[in-house]
């Protein structure tokens, strides 16, 4: 059971229009957004970040592979389930999403990004010149490297919300590895 109210009454006025957008985008309002709607500022931040990164240059598939790797590392069952569905909707196979959970990919570029984000998470961003050079060697430019870091930040935010507040998973469950 969630540690905070998933159905605040009344819904904070500034959260209402955002929840309507989210519900339209997903066909229903996922529990994570219901939880975050308790704070209109946090909901705006989260939804805006998803929108901005969705328009980035990395592509939805890689963004979702990054998300499942970080979710698995942080033991966030909610994000693992949600981003596995979203990754498959973006064209990744179930096997590719399962591999991404543990930082693996047959695609060298994807593998480099996953290894980098897992190191960033595990070492709290204490990476070195060689780590960034590895991304460049895999074909990422400086803008994409910053975008990868933005994905890390957003996924840490969502993982921490879901784990700390024990948000109930409302997507098909995926086993942590």
N, C-alpha and C positions, 0 to 999 in steps of 0.2 A: 504494500500500500504506500502510496506517495506520502512523503513527509510534509508536503504542502498541498493546498487546495488546488485541484485540477479544474474546478468549476467556480471561480470566484464570483460571488454575487454581491453587489452588482459587478459586472465586468467593468474594469477600469475604462473610462470613456475613450481614451486614446488607444486602447488595445482592440476595441471592437472592429474598426475598419481593417486593421491588420489581420485579425483572426478570420475575417470574411475573405480576404485575399488568400490567406493560407488554406482555408477550407476549399476554396475554388481551385487552387493549384493542386491539392492532393485528393480532392473528391470527398474529403472529411478532414477534420482538424486533429492532427496527431497529438497524443498526450504531451509530448515535449513542449509544443507550442502553447498548449493549455496551461502547463505549469509556468512557463516563462511569462504568460500574459498577466500574471500578478504584478509584474513591473513593466509598464508600457515602454520605458526607456530600454530595458533589456530586450524586450520583444522587437522593438524597432531596430536595435543594433544587430540582433541575430538575423532577422529577416532581410535587412539591408545587406548584410555580409553575404548571405546565400545568393541574393540577387546579383550583387556585384561580381562575385567569383563565378557565377553561372555565365557571365558574359566575358570571362577571362580567356586567355589563349591556351590554357592547358587542356581544355576539353572536359566534358562531363565524365567520361569514362575514367580518365586518370584521376580526376578529383574524387570520384567515388572509391577508387582503389586506394588512394591516400587515406580517405576517411576510414575504410575498414581496417587498414593497417594500424592506424592510431587508436581506433576503438578497441581492437584486440589487445594492443599494448596496455591500454588503460582499463581493460576488463569492463568496458561499457557495452553491455548486452543490448541496450536500446539502440545505440548508434550502429553497432554491428548489424543488427537486424534491418534497420531502416536503410542504411547505405548499401547493403547487399542487394536489396530490392531495387534501389535507385541505380546501382551499377549495372544490374542486368537490364533495366530499362534503357540504360545508355549504351547497350551493346556488348557488354562483357558477359562471358559465359559464367555459369555457376563455378566451374573449375578455376577460372581466372580470378574470380572474387575470393574463393577459398585460398588460392595461392597468395593473393595480395594481403590477406589477413596476417600472414607470417612473413611478409616482405619479399615474396618471390614473384617473378614474372619471366616468361620466356622472351619478352621484349626487352632488350638491353636498356632502352631509355626509361621504360617504366620501372625496371628493376633498380636503376640508379636513383630514381626519385623515391622509391619506397625505402631503399637502404638509407638514404639521406634523412627522410622524415622520421624513421625509427631511431636513428642516432640523435636527431634533434630532441625527440621526446625523452629518450632514455638518459641523455646527458644534459637535459635542460638547456639546450641550445649551445652547449659548449663544444662547437665544432671547430675545425681548423681549415687552413687554406686548401689542403688536399681534398677535403670533403666538398668544398664549393667547386674546386677544379674538376672533381669527378662529375659534377652536374654539367659543367660546361663541356667536358669531353663527351658526355652523352647527348649533347645537342641543345641544352637549355641556355637561353640568354639571360642577362641580368634581370630583365623584367619578369621572366618566368621563374627565376630563382626567388624573387621577392613574392611572386604569386604563390609559390609552393609554401613559403613561410606563412602567408596569409591563410592558406588552407590548414596549416598546423594550428595556428592561433584559433581559428573558428572551431576546429574539431576538438581542441582542448576545452574550449568554452562549452560546447554541447556535451562532451563526455562528462565534464565535471558537474554540469547541471543534472544530468540524468543519473549519475552514480550517487552524488551527494544527496540528492532529493528523492532517490529511489522511485523514479518515474516508471510506471508500469509499461512494459513493452506492448505495443499495439501493431506490430508488424510480425510476419512469420519469423519465429525464433531461429537463430543460427548459433551453433555451438562455438564457444570461445576455444581458441587453440593455444 
